């Protein structure tokens, strides 16, 4: 088993300065965090938000939360504070109970620092003994709003409201890689990795649900939705060397590392257990 070398994604997974943010609550329940630099902007909605140096609380009845967030997020987008608008609705969970507190535009999650879920699959080939020999790697399209042109897992995407991570994986497998649902449903669950890190859009608090998908040698992925510019099947050592550098997204690099650790290809790095939910 080889030691883990490089892997800047490990440091990136916890690259955050907590002093720059304060708590965001919904109805008094913990939901995320907001940048202290944005507190004055948020004071524009005194009928919706209680804003102080110690935190921000959305104080409207349950039935009005989604519309209140939609109103504020539309304005924040116009001010350039919410980027890469997706027109996708994600749930906003209570950080202590996982109970859904509200729902809002996916791109706004990083402004409010709310928890999102991702579903990623390592698509791999195996030898007769079941040992991984190759990994399929995707390259993101140059027009992607985030991480354009970087390398990615075979399948990777966010979990929309009303979906489980596995359901999202099956959907993304068809959209991104042209894979039949019956094939994607053979994927096996791996670890769940939690990220806490500052990003250009705000703060990424995300749980990455990792899956392993063994593909037959005759299967060649093809992109359907235009979000991937190409796929390449890399020998396992080359694929992991790619993930250990800076040309793969942080999310995909961590999911690749999880695959390598679970399959005995690499030793677990120091602090790895702290990243796992």
KEKE-3310 file (N, C-alpha, C; in steps of 0.2 Angstrom, whole numbers, plus 5000, padded with zeros to 4 digits):
npx = (5004:5003:5009:5001:5004:5006:4991:4983:4969:4966:4970:4962:4949:4946:4948:4946:4941:4934:4932:4927:4914:4897:4883:4869:4852:4836:4821:4826:4833:4849:4856:4866:4879:4884:4894:4902:4905:4894:4884:4878:4872:4862:4854:4845:4833:4823:4811:4811:4823:4832:4846:4862:4879:4881:4874:4862:4845:4832:4816:4802:4785:4784:4777:4780:4794:4801:4797:4802:4816:4817:4814:4825:4836:4835:4837:4850:4857:4856:4864:4876:4881:4877:4882:4883:4869:4857:4844:4839:4832:4836:4835:4835:4843:4841:4855:4857:4847:4844:4831:4820:4821:4818:4817:4827:4836:4849:4862:4862:4865:4879:4881:4873:4879:4873:4870:4873:4871:4881:4882:4893:4902:4915:4919:4925:4937:4940:4950:4951:4951:4944:4951:4954:4958:4958:4952:4938:4938:4931:4931:4927:4916:4921:4912:4906:4900:4907:4923:4927:4933:4941:4946:4936:4925:4918:4904:4895:4886:4874:4862:4846:4831:4820:4826:4836:4853:4857:4847:4849:4862:4859:4851:4860:4870:4864:4862:4875:4884:4878:4874:4865:4851:4849:4862:4869:4862:4869:4879:4889:4888:4900:4910:4905:4909:4913:4914:4921:4923:4930:4925:4925:4912:4907:4904:4907:4898:4896:4891:4898:4893:4899:4901:4905:4907:4907:4912:4908:4921:4917:4910:4907:4907:4896:4893:4878:4871:4879:4888:4901:4916:4924:4928:4940:4948:4959:4974:4975:4985:4989:4977:4975:4987:4984:4973:4979:4985:4982:4974:4961:4945:4941:4931:4930:4943:4944:4934:4940:4951:4945:4940:4953:4958:4949:4949:4962:4973:4980:4987:4977:4977:4984:4972:4961:4950:4943:4937:4926:4909)
npy = (4994:5011:5027:5042:5056:5073:5079:5092:5094:5089:5099:5109:5105:5109:5122:5136:5152:5154:5165:5175:5173:5172:5165:5158:5156:5149:5152:5151:5140:5131:5134:5137:5148:5166:5178:5190:5202:5204:5208:5221:5222:5213:5219:5226:5220:5221:5216:5203:5197:5195:5204:5203:5206:5193:5184:5179:5178:5171:5176:5172:5165:5147:5144:5155:5155:5150:5159:5171:5169:5167:5180:5188:5182:5184:5198:5198:5191:5200:5210:5204:5196:5183:5170:5160:5155:5143:5139:5128:5119:5117:5108:5115:5111:5108:5110:5102:5092:5088:5090:5097:5114:5124:5129:5133:5142:5133:5139:5149:5143:5144:5157:5158:5148:5136:5118:5107:5092:5081:5069:5057:5047:5035:5029:5014:5001:4984:4970:4952:4947:4957:4968:4986:4993:5004:5021:5030:5046:5062:5078:5094:5105:5120:5131:5129:5136:5135:5129:5127:5117:5109:5093:5079:5067:5052:5053:5066:5077:5088:5086:5087:5095:5084:5072:5057:5054:5043:5042:5055:5052:5042:5049:5059:5051:5047:5060:5066:5056:5047:5035:5020:5019:5006:5001:5011:5009:4999:5003:5004:5010:5021:5030:5045:5061:5076:5093:5109:5124:5139:5147:5155:5159:5160:5150:5133:5121:5105:5088:5075:5061:5046:5034:5018:5013:4999:4997:4988:4983:4987:4998:5014:5030:5044:5061:5070:5082:5092:5097:5091:5090:5080:5062:5051:5036:5031:5023:5016:5021:5033:5040:5043:5050:5061:5066:5069:5081:5098:5099:5093:5095:5099:5092:5080:5075:5072:5062:5053:5050:5044:5032:5026:5023:5015:5004:4999:5004:5016:5022:5028:5045:5056:5062:5059:5052:5062:5069:5062:5058)
npz = (5000:4996:5002:5005:4995:4991:4986:4988:4989:5002:5011:5007:5010:5023:5023:5029:5038:5053:5059:5050:5048:5053:5062:5054:5056:5055:5060:5073:5072:5069:5053:5044:5039:5037:5029:5039:5032:5025:5033:5034:5021:5023:5032:5025:5025:5037:5041:5038:5043:5058:5062:5069:5076:5082:5074:5061:5059:5051:5052:5049:5047:5044:5032:5024:5022:5010:5000:5006:5006:4992:4988:4994:4989:4975:4974:4980:4970:4960:4965:4963:4973:4974:4964:4949:4945:4946:4944:4951:4964:4981:4996:5013:5027:5045:5054:5065:5067:5054:5049:5037:5034:5025:5008:4994:4980:4972:4970:4980:4991:4995:4998:5010:5017:5019:5021:5008:4998:4989:4975:4970:4958:4957:4942:4937:4930:4932:4936:4933:4946:4952:4956:4955:4940:4931:4930:4925:4920:4920:4910:4914:4906:4897:4899:4911:4926:4938:4942:4929:4915:4923:4930:4934:4943:4936:4937:4944:4955:4961:4974:4972:4979:4986:4982:4984:4988:4980:4970:4964:4959:4949:4940:4936:4931:4919:4913:4912:4908:4900:4904:4906:4917:4924:4924:4932:4944:4949:4956:4971:4988:4996:5006:5016:5014:5022:5019:5024:5019:5013:4998:4982:4980:4992:5005:5007:5013:5013:5010:5003:4995:4991:4978:4971:4954:4944:4928:4913:4901:4888:4889:4885:4891:4887:4885:4888:4893:4890:4899:4901:4893:4888:4891:4899:4900:4913:4917:4934:4942:4936:4936:4949:4952:4945:4952:4964:4962:4956:4946:4946:4952:4969:4976:4968:4968:4982:4983:4974:4981:4992:4986:4983:4996:5002:4993:4996:4989:4993:5008:5022:5024:5037:5048:5040:5044:5051:5041:5037:5038)
capx = (5000:5007:5008:4997:5008:5002:4984:4981:4962:4965:4970:4956:4943:4945:4951:4941:4943:4928:4931:4925:4907:4893:4878:4863:4847:4830:4816:4830:4837:4855:4855:4872:4883:4885:4900:4901:4906:4888:4878:4875:4868:4856:4850:4840:4826:4822:4804:4812:4829:4835:4853:4867:4885:4881:4871:4857:4840:4826:4810:4795:4782:4786:4774:4783:4801:4803:4796:4806:4822:4817:4815:4831:4841:4834:4841:4857:4860:4857:4870:4882:4883:4875:4884:4881:4862:4856:4837:4838:4829:4839:4832:4839:4841:4843:4861:4857:4842:4842:4824:4820:4818:4816:4820:4830:4840:4855:4868:4862:4868:4886:4880:4871:4883:4869:4872:4871:4873:4883:4883:4899:4903:4921:4918:4931:4937:4943:4953:4947:4950:4940:4955:4953:4964:4957:4947:4936:4939:4928:4934:4921:4915:4924:4907:4904:4900:4912:4928:4927:4939:4945:4944:4930:4924:4914:4898:4896:4881:4871:4856:4840:4825:4815:4829:4841:4859:4857:4842:4853:4867:4856:4849:4866:4873:4861:4863:4882:4888:4874:4873:4858:4849:4850:4869:4871:4860:4873:4884:4890:4890:4907:4910:4902:4914:4910:4918:4920:4929:4929:4926:4924:4905:4905:4906:4904:4897:4894:4892:4899:4891:4904:4899:4909:4903:4911:4909:4911:4926:4914:4905:4911:4903:4896:4890:4872:4869:4884:4892:4907:4919:4927:4930:4946:4949:4966:4977:4973:4991:4989:4971:4976:4992:4980:4969:4984:4987:4978:4969:4955:4941:4942:4927:4932:4950:4943:4931:4945:4956:4941:4941:4959:4959:4944:4951:4968:4978:4983:4986:4973:4981:4983:4966:4956:4944:4939:4933:4921:4903)
capy = (5000:5017:5032:5048:5061:5078:5080:5098:5094:5088:5105:5113:5103:5112:5129:5142:5156:5155:5172:5179:5172:5171:5159:5159:5152:5149:5151:5150:5133:5132:5132:5139:5154:5171:5182:5196:5207:5205:5209:5227:5221:5209:5223:5229:5216:5220:5212:5196:5195:5198:5204:5206:5203:5187:5180:5181:5173:5172:5175:5172:5158:5141:5144:5160:5155:5149:5165:5176:5167:5169:5188:5190:5179:5188:5204:5197:5190:5207:5214:5201:5192:5176:5168:5154:5154:5136:5137:5121:5120:5112:5109:5118:5107:5110:5106:5097:5087:5086:5092:5102:5121:5128:5127:5139:5141:5130:5144:5153:5139:5146:5163:5157:5143:5130:5111:5104:5086:5079:5062:5056:5040:5033:5024:5010:4995:4979:4964:4946:4946:4962:4974:4991:4994:5010:5025:5035:5053:5067:5085:5098:5110:5127:5136:5128:5142:5133:5124:5126:5114:5105:5086:5077:5060:5050:5056:5070:5082:5090:5082:5092:5094:5078:5066:5055:5054:5038:5045:5060:5048:5039:5055:5062:5046:5048:5066:5068:5051:5043:5028:5017:5018:4999:5001:5016:5007:4994:5007:5003:5016:5021:5035:5052:5066:5083:5099:5115:5128:5145:5147:5161:5160:5161:5145:5127:5116:5100:5081:5071:5054:5043:5028:5015:5010:4995:4997:4983:4986:4989:5004:5021:5036:5050:5067:5072:5088:5098:5099:5088:5090:5073:5057:5047:5030:5032:5018:5018:5025:5039:5044:5045:5055:5067:5068:5071:5088:5103:5100:5090:5098:5097:5087:5074:5073:5068:5056:5048:5047:5039:5026:5023:5021:5009:4998:4997:5007:5021:5022:5033:5050:5059:5067:5057:5050:5068:5072:5057:5059)
capz = (5000:4995:5006:5002:4994:4988:4988:4991:4991:5009:5015:5004:5013:5029:5022:5031:5044:5056:5062:5045:5047:5059:5061:5050:5058:5052:5065:5078:5071:5065:5046:5040:5041:5033:5030:5042:5028:5022:5038:5032:5016:5025:5036:5021:5026:5044:5042:5037:5046:5063:5060:5074:5075:5084:5070:5057:5060:5047:5057:5046:5048:5040:5025:5020:5022:5004:4997:5009:5003:4985:4987:4996:4984:4969:4975:4981:4964:4956:4968:4962:4979:4973:4957:4945:4947:4942:4943:4954:4971:4986:5003:5018:5033:5051:5055:5071:5066:5047:5047:5032:5037:5019:5001:4990:4974:4974:4970:4986:4997:4997:5001:5016:5020:5021:5019:5002:4997:4982:4974:4965:4957:4953:4937:4936:4927:4936:4933:4934:4953:4955:4958:4950:4935:4928:4932:4921:4922:4915:4910:4914:4900:4898:4900:4917:4930:4943:4941:4922:4913:4928:4929:4938:4943:4930:4938:4950:4954:4967:4976:4972:4984:4985:4979:4989:4984:4975:4965:4960:4955:4943:4936:4934:4926:4912:4910:4911:4905:4895:4906:4908:4925:4926:4926:4937:4950:4952:4960:4978:4992:4999:5012:5015:5015:5024:5017:5027:5016:5009:4991:4979:4980:4999:5010:5005:5018:5009:5011:4997:4995:4986:4976:4966:4949:4940:4921:4908:4896:4882:4890:4884:4893:4882:4888:4885:4894:4888:4905:4901:4886:4886:4896:4897:4905:4915:4922:4941:4945:4933:4938:4956:4952:4943:4958:4969:4960:4957:4940:4947:4957:4976:4977:4964:4971:4988:4981:4971:4987:4996:4982:4984:5003:5003:4990:4998:4985:4996:5015:5024:5026:5043:5048:5035:5048:5053:5035:5036:5042)
cpx = (5004:5005:5004:5002:5004:4995:4982:4973:4961:4965:4964:4950:4941:4948:4946:4943:4936:4926:4927:4917:4904:4887:4872:4858:4841:4825:4820:4834:4843:4854:4861:4876:4883:4891:4898:4902:4899:4882:4875:4870:4861:4851:4844:4833:4824:4815:4805:4818:4830:4843:4857:4874:4886:4878:4865:4851:4834:4820:4804:4792:4784:4783:4777:4790:4804:4803:4800:4813:4823:4818:4822:4837:4841:4838:4848:4861:4861:4862:4876:4885:4881:4877:4882:4874:4861:4849:4836:4836:4832:4835:4838:4838:4844:4849:4862:4853:4841:4835:4824:4817:4815:4819:4822:4834:4847:4861:4868:4865:4874:4886:4878:4874:4879:4872:4869:4874:4875:4883:4888:4900:4910:4919:4925:4931:4941:4945:4949:4946:4946:4944:4954:4959:4964:4952:4945:4936:4935:4932:4928:4922:4918:4919:4904:4905:4905:4916:4928:4934:4943:4942:4940:4929:4919:4907:4898:4890:4878:4864:4850:4835:4821:4819:4834:4847:4860:4853:4846:4858:4864:4854:4855:4870:4870:4863:4870:4886:4884:4873:4866:4857:4850:4858:4871:4868:4864:4879:4884:4892:4897:4906:4906:4907:4911:4915:4916:4925:4926:4930:4924:4916:4902:4908:4903:4904:4893:4895:4892:4898:4895:4901:4904:4905:4908:4908:4912:4916:4923:4911:4910:4906:4902:4891:4883:4870:4874:4889:4899:4910:4922:4928:4936:4946:4957:4968:4976:4979:4991:4983:4972:4982:4988:4976:4973:4987:4982:4973:4963:4951:4942:4938:4929:4939:4948:4939:4935:4950:4952:4941:4947:4960:4955:4946:4959:4974:4982:4982:4981:4977:4979:4976:4960:4950:4940:4935:4927:4915:4902)
cpy = (5006:5022:5038:5054:5067:5080:5086:5099:5093:5094:5109:5111:5106:5119:5134:5145:5157:5162:5177:5178:5171:5167:5162:5154:5153:5147:5149:5143:5134:5129:5133:5144:5159:5175:5188:5202:5209:5207:5216:5226:5217:5213:5227:5225:5215:5216:5205:5193:5199:5198:5207:5203:5196:5182:5183:5176:5175:5171:5177:5165:5153:5142:5150:5160:5155:5156:5171:5175:5169:5176:5190:5188:5182:5194:5203:5195:5196:5211:5210:5197:5185:5174:5161:5151:5148:5135:5130:5123:5115:5114:5112:5115:5110:5106:5102:5091:5084:5087:5097:5109:5125:5125:5133:5137:5138:5135:5148:5150:5142:5153:5162:5152:5137:5123:5109:5097:5085:5072:5061:5049:5039:5027:5020:5004:4990:4973:4958:4945:4952:4968:4979:4992:5001:5014:5029:5042:5058:5074:5089:5103:5116:5132:5134:5134:5141:5128:5122:5122:5109:5097:5084:5069:5058:5053:5060:5076:5083:5086:5087:5090:5088:5072:5064:5055:5049:5040:5050:5057:5045:5044:5058:5057:5046:5054:5068:5062:5046:5036:5026:5017:5011:4998:5005:5013:5001:4997:5005:5009:5015:5026:5041:5057:5073:5088:5105:5120:5134:5144:5154:5164:5161:5155:5138:5122:5110:5093:5077:5064:5050:5036:5025:5011:5006:4995:4991:4987:4989:4995:5010:5026:5041:5055:5068:5079:5094:5100:5096:5088:5084:5068:5053:5042:5030:5026:5021:5023:5032:5044:5046:5050:5062:5070:5071:5078:5093:5104:5096:5094:5095:5091:5080:5071:5069:5062:5051:5045:5042:5032:5022:5020:5015:5003:4996:4999:5012:5020:5028:5039:5053:5063:5065:5056:5057:5071:5067:5058:5053)
cpz = (5000:5000:5002:5001:4990:4991:4991:4992:4999:5013:5013:5008:5019:5029:5023:5038:5047:5058:5057:5044:5053:5057:5058:5053:5054:5057:5072:5078:5067:5058:5042:5043:5036:5034:5034:5038:5024:5026:5036:5026:5018:5030:5032:5022:5033:5045:5041:5042:5053:5063:5066:5073:5077:5079:5066:5058:5055:5051:5053:5047:5042:5033:5021:5019:5015:5000:4999:5006:4996:4984:4988:4991:4977:4969:4976:4974:4960:4958:4966:4968:4978:4965:4955:4947:4943:4941:4946:4962:4976:4993:5008:5025:5039:5052:5061:5070:5059:5045:5042:5035:5031:5013:4997:4984:4976:4974:4976:4992:5000:5000:5009:5020:5023:5018:5013:5002:4989:4981:4968:4964:4954:4948:4936:4932:4932:4933:4935:4942:4956:4957:4953:4946:4932:4931:4926:4924:4917:4916:4909:4908:4902:4900:4907:4922:4936:4941:4933:4919:4917:4927:4935:4938:4937:4931:4944:4949:4961:4968:4977:4978:4982:4982:4985:4985:4979:4969:4961:4956:4949:4938:4932:4929:4919:4909:4908:4907:4901:4897:4908:4915:4928:4928:4932:4944:4953:4956:4968:4982:4995:5005:5010:5018:5017:5023:5021:5024:5013:5002:4988:4980:4987:5003:5007:5011:5014:5011:5004:4998:4989:4985:4971:4961:4944:4933:4917:4903:4890:4883:4889:4886:4887:4885:4884:4887:4893:4893:4905:4894:4884:4892:4894:4902:4906:4918:4929:4944:4942:4935:4945:4957:4950:4949:4964:4968:4961:4950:4940:4953:4964:4978:4974:4967:4978:4987:4978:4977:4991:4993:4984:4991:5004:4999:4991:4993:4988:5004:5017:5026:5033:5043:5044:5038:5050:5047:5034:5041:5047)
residu = (UNK:UNK:UNK:UNK:UNK:UNK:UNK:UNK:UNK:UNK:UNK:UNK:UNK:UNK:UNK:UNK:UNK:UNK:UNK:UNK:UNK:UNK:UNK:UNK:UNK:UNK:UNK:UNK:UNK:UNK:UNK:UNK:UNK:UNK:UNK:UNK:UNK:UNK:UNK:UNK:UNK:UNK:UNK:UNK:UNK:UNK:UNK:UNK:UNK:UNK:UNK:UNK:UNK:UNK:UNK:UNK:UNK:UNK:UNK:UNK:UNK:UNK:UNK:UNK:UNK:UNK:UNK:UNK:UNK:UNK:UNK:UNK:UNK:UNK:UNK:UNK:UNK:UNK:UNK:UNK:UNK:UNK:UNK:UNK:UNK:UNK:UNK:UNK:UNK:UNK:UNK:UNK:UNK:UNK:UNK:UNK:UNK:UNK:UNK:UNK:UNK:UNK:UNK:UNK:UNK:UNK:UNK:UNK:UNK:UNK:UNK:UNK:UNK:UNK:UNK:UNK:UNK:UNK:UNK:UNK:UNK:UNK:UNK:UNK:UNK:UNK:UNK:UNK:UNK:UNK:UNK:UNK:UNK:UNK:UNK:UNK:UNK:UNK:UNK:UNK:UNK:UNK:UNK:UNK:UNK:UNK:UNK:UNK:UNK:UNK:UNK:UNK:UNK:UNK:UNK:UNK:UNK:UNK:UNK:UNK:UNK:UNK:UNK:UNK:UNK:UNK:UNK:UNK:UNK:UNK:UNK:UNK:UNK:UNK:UNK:UNK:UNK:UNK:UNK:UNK:UNK:UNK:UNK:UNK:UNK:UNK:UNK:UNK:UNK:UNK:UNK:UNK:UNK:UNK:UNK:UNK:UNK:UNK:UNK:UNK:UNK:UNK:UNK:UNK:UNK:UNK:UNK:UNK:UNK:UNK:UNK:UNK:UNK:UNK:UNK:UNK:UNK:UNK:UNK:UNK:UNK:UNK:UNK:UNK:UNK:UNK:UNK:UNK:UNK:UNK:UNK:UNK:UNK:UNK:UNK:UNK:UNK:UNK:UNK:UNK:UNK:UNK:UNK:UNK:UNK:UNK:UNK:UNK:UNK:UNK:UNK:UNK:UNK:UNK:UNK:UNK:UNK:UNK:UNK:UNK:UNK:UNK:UNK:UNK:UNK:UNK:UNK:UNK:UNK:UNK:UNK:UNK:UNK:UNK:UNK:UNK:UNK)
# end
